Amino acid sequence: MVEEPPLIEAKDIYVGYKTYRGVMKVLNGVSFYINEGEKIGFIGEAGGGKTTLMKTILRILPPNATNVRGQVIYRGKLDLMRISEKEMKRIRRRGLSMIFQDPTSALNPVFKVGEQLMDIIKYSRLEEGIKLSKGELKEEALRLLEEVKLPDPQRVFDSYPFQLSGGMRQRVVIAMALVSARELLIADEPTTNLDVTIQDQILRLINEIVEKRKLSVILISHALGAVRKMTNRTYVLYAGDIVETAESNELFTNPLHPYTKALLEAAPKLTGEGIGKGIPGRIPDYVNPPSGCRFHPRCEYARERCKREKPPLVEVKKGHWVACWLYVKR
Amino acid sequence: MAQVASSKEPILKVVHLKKYFKVSLGVVRAVDDISFEIMPGETFGLIGESGSGKSTTGHVIVGMYAPTSGKIYYKGIDISVPAPKRPRQVRKEIQIVFQDPASSLNPSKTVFDIVALPIKLYKGIKKREELEDEVARLLELVELPPEYYMYRYPRELGGGEKQAVAIARALATEPSFIVLDEPTSALDVSIQAKIINTLINLQRKFNLSYLFITHDLGLARNFTTRLAIMYLGKIVEIGPTERVFKNPLHPYTQMLLSAIPVLTEEEEKLKPRGIASRGEIGSPMNPPPGCRFNPRCPFANEACRKILACIFLSCGLQCRKPCI
């Protein structure tokens, strides 16, 4: 049997942002892959480069992005970094979709939900050469609103975003993402700012939809428990570097990198054994990032070598990779 | 003179507190008849989703506005009035740390200016060197080396550092009671842990009492001694933290606990089963009759839709028989 190539394989991605102080060197050679039908997660503190990485794959980086290098191989044949904008558009419309962090800013406040949804459907179908009538567009929009389990789709269709609660807005945003999600759904912090009982419902909804539509999923979340539960594999991103990756169960029960360990320890547990000590300092300044391992200024195990050389990502156990000099056998 | 309370007396007592807001479309019943007590040296948690009235409760306690009805007693003194009408000594002793340090710190002032202001006001220290010494002492308490941080502007600091400055400012008047209004909800867990540890150390050092307002149950589990769960302006469950987590009684508490995404198998075992979250919190302008939670409660019966079950504050258990 021939092994299927991954749906997306990102190789050695570098991305910077131009600022008045100089270039922020954010992504520092990131590689990852996602197979068809797989659910993967990205964790790490805010500012670690998770959203930038997703925007790189979809080629929706802001205009001040610079020094963008690397490859994004789609289904083993097409490099998404090197195709034309027109082709990229087609691939996005055909199957790659993203749910953004803040549903309030993802929706246009001056148009009704129905109009916004119908617009997306219209242009997405035009791309495939299908022109839908107004009635068909509306039908499709209502069907999507029903798929995300909004209790009264017709009322939501006729509402402005401000007339909906945060949870309902997020469902609308998911419905929009579903218009073209046939291969991959990227959920970037889909539940930040939502209450825990709403978060629970949204995550269950996403899970149901991806099972039903057989989508691949990339979940980015501060809710570490959500990533543990929903994904098969997890990547830990710190300051633009993948520092650890393993199957989610393995990673959360047996973290190896000092950063992952400290991050998981700091998360308060229901068992009530107190709170870990946290991690001193903060994400570095990307204009002058630390030399060697970018985590070394905050790491209690940092040695001379960590300041000089960037540690390679090595396989410590089967499928469990760590980028830390502590795990490099000489 | 303020009465000196014995350690058995609560430092803060809230009795039948109500806070309604008039808005163009009607009346928002943000806090609707709640009662609880906080003992000296204790961390009391007020837990709830957005719209539950937990922050409004904290704001009324620090005197940002007057209660609509009900009483607040601090060390036995009636303080059910806005802060400017409270005795100076009480004002000094009750402080607050807000949720978002980016908006609670003046961007055009340095850390020194921010922390020195309450010292000038309440301690009457005017001389520059004395003020600098005092600010330095406070910054050291929150683990910010003064030589680096004293003359920084808020924009130069990270979220955790800004919140530490806000804590230093709250400590400047030597308070004994601090309202912590979601002080870490804008921070990463790595930074949150540091701030919470600082708060725990300060509490031990100065025997502080905290009212800790949060929506994060995991955090409340590890930081509070007792807690109350609020829903649409009402307290639905109150009790020692350990009891509430081991044996949650109210269906809403059970729903909250079961919704938390957890990190370990041991935690998974603590989550109540068979009560999946559903629905959304209603409007405090038009709360449902009877138990406020009844539209979302899988166990709701006719009685729940009519009458509000009462809560025995003494033991914190929900009365199973509805009464009027």
Interface residues (C-beta under 8 A of the other chain):
Chain A: E45 A46 S165 G167 M168 D195 V196 T197 I198 Q199 D200 Q201 L203 R204 H222 A223 L224 G225 A226 R228 K229 F252 T253 A262 L263 L264 E265 A266 A267 P268 K269 L270 T271 G272 E273 G274 I275 G276 K277 G278 I279 P280 R282
Chain B: E49 S50 G158 G160 E161 D188 V189 S190 I191 Q192 A193 K194 I196 N197 H215 D216 L217 G218 L219 R221 N222 F223 T241 E242 F245 M255 L256 L257 S258 A259 I260 P261 V262 L263 T264 E266 E267 L270 K271 A276 S277 R278 E280 I281
